[in-house]
Amino acid sequence: MKTYQRTKLIHEGQYLAEVDVTLTVTDDQWSPHLSIDDACKLDNVREALRKGDTATASHYARIFSLTPITG
């Protein structure tokens, strides 16, 4: 079993979040996979960004505000 650190991106509305997670690689058919804690972290960030709650999302991730360049 090997583990790798990866950054997952979540885009919700005008926000982008970079969430650090650990992928676990095994020999089974479900590989690679996230831990339950990392999956919950991704869900919490996504839900917080949908509500516009950047303070909560920033506990789990780096948050960016996206600005359109062209209309």
HELIX and SHEET records of a PDB file:
HELIX    1   1 ILE A   36  LYS A   51  1                                  16    
HELIX    2   2 THR A   54  ALA A   57  1                                   4    
SHEET    1   A 3 LYS A   2  GLU A  12  0                                        
SHEET    2   A 3 TYR A  15  VAL A  25 -1                                        
SHEET    3   A 3 HIS A  33  LEU A  34 -1                                        
SHEET    1   B 3 LYS A   2  GLU A  12  0                                        
SHEET    2   B 3 TYR A  15  VAL A  25 -1                                        
SHEET    3   B 3 ARG A  62  SER A  65 -1                                        
END                                                                             
